[in-house]
Amino acid sequence: MKLNARTLLLSALACALATPALAQTPPRARDIGVPFSGQPGPLNAITDVAGVEVGHATIIRGEDIRTGATAVFPRGRQNIATGVTAAVFDFNGTGELTGSHLIDEIGAFYGPVVLTGTTGVGAARDGVQRWVGRASNDPMVRYTQLLPVIAETYDGGLGDAWSMALTPDDVAQALEGARGGPVQEGSVGGGTGMVCFYFKCGIGTASRVVSYGPGASFTVGVLVQANQGVRDQLTIAGAPVGREIQDLQPRRATAPGESTDGSIIVIIATDAPLLPNQMARLARRATIGLGRTGAQGDSGSGDIFLAFTTANPVPVGSEAPLSFQSIPNEALDPLFDGVVQATEEAIINALVAGRDMHGRGNSMVYGMPQARVRQILRRRGLLAD
């Protein structure tokens, strides 16, 4: 009883905890010896792309509430009236990304992207609009935020998704707390209640610096909200980790017929000057990074990828011709490599950051056992250290 009381007290203290993009809590995947290809940026995070800011609101209350929201600003909180060139790719479309029709139509979007649970989409939308309404009375700024970009994955296994616990004020806290710098990973923000490969998972991030011509380079950053895959699929550095760790299976309180699996949102940022059709080509490459971890886009999975570039600003309210730059299509391969590599590492980072979590109805999801993963990689000669 003492343990239960203490757990409930800690949960109460953590209620509606909002956090900005705080320092990562080590270890990350590289710290436990997982090998990856490519050169990461200084933070190995999406915020290595200059101007990108990330904030979290983490909602943990009692045994039933495990949810939250993660906000990503392409140009920072102070510059939401200027859009970014962008594209969306649906690898498997049984999910939702609001604002995607606008992105398909004009090749751009404005303001933040918010990631949350499926039943929090409405609250996230309202939160963005209320935050904008308080932050600015400029009619042009408000106009650009009429169609907020909200992405979701389902967090009903550990928490009671139908309690609709996320509020617009929670989302506003994530928006207001967004910062550059290191990004907190794992069971935070929109990733609070997420499970992937039947281990505790959530938010993960990574980046790559890719060469372009003599002495030049661009940065690619990825952030994922990972909630996909079954245990047998999990592959790390080519090793069938999921098939070798068959215990530590989750215990989730779900109603008959209620889904417990599926969905990943991948946000890709770059500072390379690209056109919308080129952004779509980058977004599609996240599929390969996802596949390297073993996921295959199950039929009920909402695997939706959004890519944007900060290099070509998209203003509104002017009739002056716009001047966009782009690198040649034939020169995109290094950026493709960066997306693949950073997506794979971001997913594994989300897994490594996961910790055991109790939830509603005596549910339990275990964090991935890092020592056992190291043993598997060492036995196969794959351990980086």
N, C-alpha and C positions, 0 to 999 in steps of 0.2 A: 504493500500500500504506500510506503514511503516513496518508492520509485515512481509510482503513478502520480502521486501528489506533486512530486518535483517536476515530472514531465508536464503536467497541466499548468504548473506555475510558470515554467519556461515558455510554454506555448502562449500563455496569457500575456507575458511580457513582450513576446514577439508579435503580438497582434498588430496587423496593419503596419508592419515595418517597411518604411520606404528607404531605399538606399540608392545613392548615385553610383557612378561607375567607379567603385572602390578597387583597391589593389586586389589582384588575384590571390587567393589563398593556396599556397603550394601544397602538394606538388601538382604539376601539370604533366601531360603525357610524356614530354621529353625528360622531365625530372625523374621518371621511373624507368627510363631507358627505352621508350618506344622510338624506333627510328623513323624518320621522315625525310623525304627529299625536298630540295628547294631551300632558298635562303629566307628565313623569316625577317620581318621588320623588327625594330627595337623592342616593341611590346608584344610582338606576335599576336596582334589583336586587330580588329577592324578599325580601331582608332589610330592605327598607324597611317591611315589615309587622312591627310590633314583636313581639319574641319569637322570630322565625324565625332559625334558625342553620343554617349549611351547612358541611360538611367534605368533603375529598377524600382518597382514597388512590390514587396514580398508580403503576402497575406497568409499568416499561419495563425489559426484561432481554434483552440480546443482540439478535438480529434477530427472534426468534420471539414475544416476549411484548409485547403492547400492550393492556393492560386496566386495570381499576381499579374504584373504587366512589365514589359521591357520596352523602352522607347529608344529609337535610333534616329538621330537628326543628321541628315546628310551634310548640312551646312551650319550646324550649330543652332542653338535655341534663339539666337539673335538675328537669324537670317532665314526666316521661313517664307518670305514672299517671293524669293527667287528659287525657281525649280531646278531640278536635276534631270538630265537626259537619262532615260531608264527603259527597261523592258521586263516582262514577266514570262516565265516558262512554267507550264504545268506538266510535270513529269507524270503525276497521277492526281487527277483533279477532284477527288472527293474531300475537298476542304474549301476554305474561303480566304480570299484576299480582297477586301473591299477596295474600291478605287481602281481595280485592274482594268476595267473597261476604259477608263480615262487614260491610263498608261498605254493601252493598246492603241487608242485613237490618236493621241498627240505625242507619244514617245517621251513622256515626262510626268513628273508629279511634284507636288509642293509640300513642304512641311515634313513632319516626322512620320516614321513607320512605327506602329505599336504592335507588339506580339503579346498574345494572351491566350487564355483558355477559350474553348468554343463558345461557351455560354456567356463569356465576358465581352464578346464583340460589340454589343450594343453599348455597354458601359464605356468601353474604350473609345468608341466613336464619340459619345457624348462628352467624355473627358477631354478629348482633343479640342472639340469645338468650344467647350466652356473655358478651357485654358487659354485658347486664342482670344476669346471674347474678353477675358480679363487682362490679357497681356497687351492688347492693341485695340484701338478704336479706328484704325486705318481701314477704310472700306475695302481697299485692294488686298490688304493682308487677310482680312476676313473672307474675302471672295475666294482666295486661293485655297482656303481650308474647308470649303463646302463639301468636299469628298475626301474625308480622311482615309489613309491607307492603314488598314487593320488586318493582321494575319492571325490565324488561330491553329492550335492543336488541342486535342481533348485531354483534360486533366481530371476525369471523373473516377479514375481507379483508386487514388489515395484520398481524394476529397469529395465532398458532395457538390458536384458541379451545378446541380439544379437549385442550390441555395442562392445562386446569383450573388455571391459574396463580394465580387469586385464592384467598386463604385467609381463614378466619374472622378471623385476627389482623389481616390487612390491613383488613378491614371495621371491626374494632374501632378501628383507628387513625383511620379516617375519622370514626367516631362520636365518639371522644374529642377529635378535633381540630376539631369543629364550633364555629363562632363566628358572631356577628353581624358586621355591617360589610360592606365590599366583598367580592365573590365572584369568584374566579378563573374564567376562561372558557377555552373551546377544548379542547385535547387534555389534559385533566386529569380525574382521577377516573373516573367511568363513561364519560366522553366520550373517553378516551385513544385508543381504536382506532376511533372512529366517523367515518363519511364521509357527507356529504349533498350532493346534486346533483353528485356526482362530484368534490367538493372536500373537503379536510380540514375537519372540523367538530368537534362534540362538545357541550360544555356552554355554554349561553347563558342570560342572564337579563335582565330589564327590569321596570319597574314603571310604574304610573300613579296619580296622585292625582286622584280624581273628586269633583265637587261633589255635595252632598246637602243641599238646602234652603239657606236663607240662612245663610251663614257656616260651614257644616259640610262635612266631606269624609271620604272613606274612601280607603284605599290598596288597590290590587290589585298583587300581585307574581307574576311568572311565572318559572319555571326550566324549561329544556328539556334533554333529552338527545337531540340531533338526529342522525339516521342515515338520513334519508329522501330520496327523490326522485332523478330522473335529470337530466342536465345540461340538456336542452332545456326542462325545466320551470322552471328557476330564474328568478324574477322579483323584482326589487328596485325598490321605489318605482314599480311599474307598468312598468318597463323590462324587456324580454326579455334579460336579461344572459346567461343560459345559452345562448341561441341565437347570441349574438354572440361568445362565447368558446368556441370548439369545439376549441381545442388544450388542452394541459395535462390530457389525459385520464389517469385513474389506471391504474396497472399493478398489478394485484392477483393474488396467488398463490392461486387457488382451484381446488379439485378439480372435475371435470366434474359439473354439476348442483348445485354448491354456490351458494347465493344470496349476492349481494354487495350487494343493495339492500334498503331498506325500514326502516320503524319510527321513531317518535318518541314519547317520553314527555313530556307537558306537566304540570307541577305548578303549580297555581294557588292562591295564598294571598290572603286578604283579612282585614281587620279589621271588615268590615261585618257586622252581626248578621243572619244568614240561617238558614233552616231547610234540612234536607237536600234537599227538592225544589227549593229555590231554588239550592242549590249545584250540583245537576245541570244547571239551566238555565245557570249560569255555565260549567260544564265544557264544555257543547256549543258555546259560542261560540269556544273555541279552534280549532275547525274552520275558522272564517272567517279567523283570523289565519294559520293554516297555509296556507289556500288563497291568501292574498295573496302568499305566497312562491312560488306555482306548484305546490306539491305537491297531489296529488289523491287520496291514499289508495289506492295501488296494491294489487292483490289480495293480495300477500304481505307487506304492511306492517302492523306492529302499532302502530297509532296510538291510544294510550290516554291519557286525560286524567283527572287526579285534582284535585279542587278541595276546599279546606277553609277554614273560617273560625276565627279565634282568638277570636271575640267570644262564642261560646256554649260555655263549658266543659262537658265531659261526664264527671262523676266516676263512679266505680264503688264498690260496697260500701255504698251508702246506700239506704234505702227511702223517703227523703223525696222529695216531688214536686220535679221540676226546673222552673225558670222560664227559658224561652227567649224572647229577643226576636227580632223580625224587622222589616225594613222592608217596606212594601207591595209586592206583586208589580208594581204599576203603576210603581214607582219604580226598577226594576232597570236601566233602559236605560243610565245612566251607567256602571254596573258592567260591563254587557255590552261597552260601548265600550272600557273599560279592559282587559278580557281580550283582545279582538281586537287592540288596538294593542300591548299588551305581549307577546303571543305572537309577533306578526310581528317585533317588534324583537329579542326574545330569540333567534329563529332566525337573523336576520341578524348579531347579535352573535356567535353561535357560529361563523358562517362567517368573519367578519372576524378573529376570534381564531385561526382555524386556520392552521397553519404546515406547510410541506413535511415529510412524514414517510416515512422508509424503514421497511420491515418484512420479514417472512419471505419467502423465495424471491425476493429481488430486487424485491419489490413497492415501489410508490411512489405516494403521493397528494399532490398539490400543494395548497398553500394558495391561496385565491382571490386573484387579482392585484388588489390594491386600486387601484393607479393606473389600470388599465384600466377598472375599475368606475366610477371617478370620470369618466373620459373619456366613457363611455357615458351617464352621468347628465347630464354637462355638455352633451353634444351634443343631448340631448332637453330641455334646460332644466329639469332636475330637481335639480341639485346644490344642496344647502342653503346652501353658502357661496359 
